[in-house]
Amino acid sequence: MKASQLVFDNLLETNPRTGMITFNHKRMVLVSVEALGLLRRDLINTLGMERAKGFLMRYGWEWGKKDGESVASMYQWKNIKELMLAGPMLHTLEGVVTVEPDQLEISEESIYFTGFWRNSFEAEEHTSYYGLGTDEVCWILVGYASGYLTSTFGKDVIAYEEKCMGKGDSTCKFVARPAEELEEKRRTLLSCYKADSLVSELDRAYKELKNINRNIMESDRIQQQLTNFLLEDKPLSETIQFVSGTIQRSLVIDYYNKQIVSAFLDESHENVYNNWADKSIYSEEMKNDISTFPIRANNINLGRLVVIGKHQLPQKEKLIIHRALSTFTVQMYHDWKLARSLWDKKENFFEEILNNFDLKEFERFSHLFHFLPNDITRVLSIKVEPSTGRQDVIQFLKLHPIYAQKDLFSNDQYINMILTNDEAAQTLDAASELLAILTNKFKTFRFYIGIGRESRNIQTLKRSYEDARSISDFVQLTSPSGSLISAYEDVKPVMMLLKGTDQNELIDFYKKTIGELVEYDRCNESNFLLTLKIYLDHNGNLQQTADELHLSIAGLRYRLDRIEKLCEVDLKTGEGRFNCQLALQIYFALTINNNNNESDGPLKTPVG
């Protein structure tokens, strides 16, 4: 008998009277693919993917084993090879899958069998409900092939998929070899086919469910204690110490890698965190288990929880951490609301004391501030681009060890900081350090920092505050492409000029000098004005100007020629450059003053 001679009608017997279908005197049942698909989904949803896989492989094994025993006893086979090929033929005739054998090499001791499965019902059913995955999904088919070949070959044979449509391959390809010739990973599949595997799986499932129930009960007990922490208004530091002691892991709550509160089990864990968070030594993740969990409330990023241990988090500890996260979130959001209230009070009161200083009133609220009115002080203002990042910058500075104790608050578009004593005396050093810290942390942001005049009383502090805000506007307007610092001393001549001269005359001067250029930029959305400023900043050096503007020398010459024609000025002369430089300074300063004081005097928005 040859495998190709197998015919469906000769294999099955039907009895219309009894309604029974038999194969080699064994009863058979026609089952729809939809029903098998439903069974498969229920097994996966109830037991999980791995346990369902074991069940279905065992089912396929028994099916193939019985088919092998039946077909071997029904016919006199020409040789063992034909008996091996009868399995794929039988599988095809039963409507399970179209099997196309590829290679079959067989000896008394070994077998090597490869082929393709076309129209696998398992791959179709699995991907239609679970999508493409990373593992093979034709579990019944590999079970059937393993059971059939083991039964007919007389030794343990394991079939597995080299390719599977369930993981995105163009076809399903199987390979079958003796278990003893396979690597350990493949050989372990044999355990799925042992007689007691179903019982063992059910037993393991029961034990796991029992363990999960115990973990839930334990996490509920911890949740009750955490609830008591909230009701007793315990601080966040006590809560994190309690959770750390419960799960025996180090915990850190940080914001942009700056610690808010921590509970380290030992010094080594603290070193691990510092290396990982501050020094970006990510190899620590290879030697330790580091897990992070975001802490958010009302779309506000409050920070993150970092959990450090030696081994992977077990299920029980994960449950406890998720319960604890709710408590941490409530506590941190409460602290955030209090802090916001304090910041708002500080902002409002600072504006009040600047406009209506009352020494007794200041003394009543002096606990809000770290400066004294008669100390040497200067106000530093920061504008952030994009402006949507301002809140993140404020939060970062509030938690930074250098700036946590500074008088720092935000209003309008500005972040304001009051520098005192040594920092007020060495303002540029302090501002440069601040800018370095900010640009290192927020690499895509731009920062425009203005520093007001030195102050020794409330009256000059108000002027310093106004200076700083105006100067940060000035820096943004004149150098929009990069972060920059400018102090009162840098722009003092222009500010004095604005205050000591008839502003209408200044407007006439800048309009006569660069008015056409301003109008040209406005109408054509060009940047000739900025080109002129950078050219003058570089004292007429063409190469340096072209490099900063990313232009060729020829392109720059074209722009300068257009500027000279529009302004009717010769930029090669000292007088021409001086007039343009002065007109630019007046234009930018007037623009800032207009934006800040739209109703002050006769000043109008300086467009051409």
ZIPE-V782579 format. One record per backbone hydrogen bond with DSSP energy under -0.5 kcal/mol. NH is the residue of the N-H (numbers start at 1). CO is the residue of the C=O. If there is no record, write none. Layout:
nh->NH co->CO
nh->NH co->CO
This chain:
nh->5 co->2
nh->6 co->3
nh->10 co->7
nh->11 co->7
nh->11 co->8
nh->12 co->8
nh->13 co->22
nh->15 co->20
nh->16 co->14
nh->19 co->15
nh->20 co->15
nh->21 co->28
nh->22 co->13
nh->23 co->26
nh->24 co->11
nh->26 co->23
nh->28 co->21
nh->31 co->29
nh->36 co->32
nh->37 co->33
nh->38 co->34
nh->39 co->35
nh->40 co->36
nh->41 co->37
nh->42 co->38
nh->43 co->39
nh->44 co->40
nh->45 co->41
nh->46 co->42
nh->47 co->43
nh->48 co->43
nh->48 co->44
nh->52 co->48
nh->53 co->49
nh->54 co->50
nh->55 co->51
nh->56 co->52
nh->57 co->53
nh->58 co->54
nh->59 co->55
nh->60 co->56
nh->61 co->57
nh->62 co->58
nh->63 co->59
nh->64 co->60
nh->65 co->61
nh->66 co->62
nh->67 co->63
nh->68 co->64
nh->69 co->65
nh->70 co->66
nh->71 co->67
nh->72 co->68
nh->73 co->69
nh->74 co->70
nh->75 co->71
nh->77 co->75
nh->78 co->1
nh->83 co->79
nh->84 co->80
nh->85 co->81
nh->86 co->82
nh->87 co->83
nh->87 co->84
nh->88 co->84
nh->89 co->85
nh->90 co->86
nh->91 co->87
nh->92 co->88
nh->93 co->89
nh->94 co->90
nh->95 co->92
nh->96 co->91
nh->97 co->91
nh->98 co->118
nh->99 co->97
nh->100 co->98
nh->100 co->116
nh->101 co->99
nh->102 co->114
nh->103 co->114
nh->105 co->112
nh->107 co->110
nh->112 co->105
nh->113 co->176
nh->114 co->103
nh->115 co->174
nh->116 co->100
nh->117 co->172
nh->118 co->98
nh->118 co->116
nh->121 co->96
nh->124 co->120
nh->125 co->121
nh->126 co->122
nh->127 co->123
nh->128 co->124
nh->129 co->125
nh->129 co->126
nh->130 co->126
nh->131 co->127
nh->133 co->166
nh->139 co->137
nh->142 co->138
nh->143 co->139
nh->144 co->140
nh->145 co->141
nh->146 co->142
nh->147 co->143
nh->148 co->144
nh->149 co->145
nh->150 co->146
nh->151 co->147
nh->152 co->148
nh->153 co->149
nh->154 co->150
nh->158 co->177
nh->160 co->175
nh->162 co->160
nh->162 co->173
nh->163 co->173
nh->167 co->164
nh->168 co->165
nh->169 co->164
nh->172 co->117
nh->173 co->163
nh->173 co->171
nh->174 co->115
nh->175 co->160
nh->176 co->113
nh->177 co->158
nh->178 co->111
nh->179 co->156
nh->181 co->178
nh->182 co->179
nh->186 co->183
nh->187 co->183
nh->188 co->184
nh->189 co->186
nh->190 co->187
nh->191 co->188
nh->192 co->189
nh->193 co->190
nh->194 co->191
nh->197 co->194
nh->200 co->196
nh->201 co->197
nh->202 co->198
nh->203 co->199
nh->204 co->200
nh->205 co->201
nh->206 co->202
nh->207 co->203
nh->208 co->204
nh->209 co->205
nh->210 co->206
nh->211 co->207
nh->212 co->208
nh->213 co->209
nh->214 co->210
nh->215 co->211
nh->216 co->212
nh->217 co->213
nh->218 co->214
nh->219 co->215
nh->220 co->216
nh->221 co->217
nh->222 co->218
nh->223 co->219
nh->224 co->220
nh->225 co->221
nh->226 co->222
nh->227 co->223
nh->228 co->224
nh->229 co->225
nh->230 co->226
nh->231 co->227
nh->232 co->228
nh->233 co->230
nh->234 co->229
nh->238 co->235
nh->239 co->235
nh->240 co->236
nh->241 co->237
nh->242 co->238
nh->243 co->239
nh->244 co->240
nh->245 co->241
nh->246 co->242
nh->247 co->243
nh->248 co->244
nh->249 co->244
nh->250 co->308
nh->251 co->263
nh->252 co->306
nh->253 co->261
nh->254 co->252
nh->254 co->304
nh->255 co->258
nh->258 co->255
nh->259 co->257
nh->260 co->253
nh->261 co->253
nh->263 co->251
nh->269 co->266
nh->270 co->266
nh->271 co->267
nh->272 co->268
nh->273 co->269
nh->274 co->270
nh->275 co->271
nh->276 co->272
nh->277 co->273
nh->278 co->274
nh->279 co->274
nh->281 co->275
nh->282 co->280
nh->284 co->281
nh->285 co->282
nh->286 co->283
nh->287 co->283
nh->288 co->284
nh->289 co->309
nh->290 co->288
nh->291 co->289
nh->291 co->307
nh->293 co->305
nh->295 co->303
nh->296 co->294
nh->297 co->300
nh->300 co->297
nh->301 co->299
nh->302 co->295
nh->302 co->300
nh->303 co->295
nh->304 co->254
nh->305 co->293
nh->306 co->252
nh->306 co->304
nh->307 co->291
nh->308 co->250
nh->309 co->289
nh->318 co->314
nh->319 co->315
nh->320 co->316
nh->321 co->317
nh->322 co->318
nh->323 co->319
nh->324 co->320
nh->325 co->321
nh->326 co->322
nh->327 co->323
nh->328 co->324
nh->329 co->325
nh->330 co->326
nh->331 co->327
nh->332 co->328
nh->333 co->329
nh->334 co->330
nh->335 co->331
nh->336 co->332
nh->337 co->333
nh->338 co->334
nh->339 co->335
nh->340 co->336
nh->341 co->337
nh->342 co->338
nh->343 co->339
nh->344 co->340
nh->345 co->341
nh->346 co->342
nh->347 co->343
nh->348 co->344
nh->349 co->345
nh->350 co->346
nh->351 co->347
nh->352 co->348
nh->353 co->349
nh->354 co->350
nh->355 co->351
nh->356 co->352
nh->362 co->358
nh->363 co->359
nh->364 co->360
nh->365 co->361
nh->365 co->362
nh->366 co->362
nh->366 co->363
nh->368 co->365
nh->369 co->366
nh->375 co->372
nh->377 co->375
nh->377 co->455
nh->378 co->419
nh->380 co->417
nh->381 co->450
nh->382 co->415
nh->383 co->448
nh->384 co->413
nh->385 co->446
nh->389 co->386
nh->390 co->387
nh->393 co->389
nh->394 co->390
nh->395 co->391
nh->396 co->392
nh->397 co->393
nh->398 co->394
nh->399 co->395
nh->400 co->396
nh->403 co->400
nh->404 co->400
nh->406 co->403
nh->407 co->418
nh->408 co->406
nh->409 co->416
nh->411 co->414
nh->414 co->411
nh->415 co->382
nh->416 co->409
nh->416 co->414
nh->417 co->380
nh->418 co->407
nh->419 co->378
nh->419 co->417
nh->421 co->376
nh->423 co->420
nh->424 co->420
nh->425 co->421
nh->426 co->422
nh->427 co->424
nh->430 co->426
nh->431 co->427
nh->432 co->428
nh->433 co->429
nh->434 co->430
nh->435 co->431
nh->436 co->432
nh->437 co->433
nh->438 co->434
nh->439 co->435
nh->440 co->436
nh->441 co->437
nh->442 co->438
nh->443 co->441
nh->445 co->442
nh->446 co->385
nh->448 co->383
nh->449 co->447
nh->449 co->484
nh->450 co->381
nh->450 co->448
nh->451 co->486
nh->452 co->379
nh->455 co->377
nh->461 co->457
nh->462 co->458
nh->463 co->459
nh->464 co->460
nh->465 co->461
nh->466 co->462
nh->467 co->463
nh->468 co->464
nh->469 co->465
nh->470 co->466
nh->471 co->467
nh->472 co->468
nh->473 co->469
nh->474 co->470
nh->475 co->471
nh->476 co->472
nh->477 co->473
nh->478 co->474
nh->479 co->475
nh->482 co->479
nh->484 co->447
nh->486 co->449
nh->488 co->451
nh->490 co->487
nh->491 co->487
nh->491 co->488
nh->492 co->488
nh->495 co->491
nh->496 co->492
nh->497 co->493
nh->498 co->494
nh->499 co->495
nh->500 co->496
nh->501 co->497
nh->505 co->502
nh->506 co->502
nh->507 co->503
nh->508 co->504
nh->509 co->505
nh->510 co->506
nh->511 co->507
nh->512 co->508
nh->513 co->509
nh->514 co->510
nh->515 co->510
nh->515 co->511
nh->518 co->514
nh->519 co->515
nh->520 co->516
nh->521 co->517
nh->522 co->518
nh->523 co->519
nh->524 co->520
nh->525 co->521
nh->526 co->521
nh->531 co->527
nh->532 co->528
nh->533 co->529
nh->534 co->530
nh->535 co->531
nh->536 co->532
nh->537 co->533
nh->538 co->534
nh->539 co->536
nh->540 co->535
nh->541 co->538
nh->542 co->540
nh->545 co->541
nh->546 co->542
nh->547 co->543
nh->548 co->544
nh->549 co->545
nh->550 co->546
nh->550 co->547
nh->551 co->546
nh->556 co->552
nh->557 co->553
nh->558 co->554
nh->559 co->555
nh->560 co->556
nh->561 co->557
nh->562 co->558
nh->563 co->559
nh->564 co->560
nh->565 co->561
nh->566 co->562
nh->567 co->563
nh->568 co->564
nh->569 co->564
nh->571 co->569
nh->573 co->570
nh->577 co->573
nh->578 co->574
nh->579 co->575
nh->580 co->576
nh->581 co->577
nh->582 co->578
nh->583 co->579
nh->584 co->580
nh->585 co->581
nh->586 co->582
nh->587 co->583
nh->588 co->584
nh->589 co->585
nh->590 co->586
nh->591 co->587
nh->592 co->588
nh->593 co->589
nh->594 co->590
nh->595 co->591
nh->596 co->592
nh->597 co->593
nh->600 co->597
nh->601 co->599
nh->603 co->600
nh->607 co->605
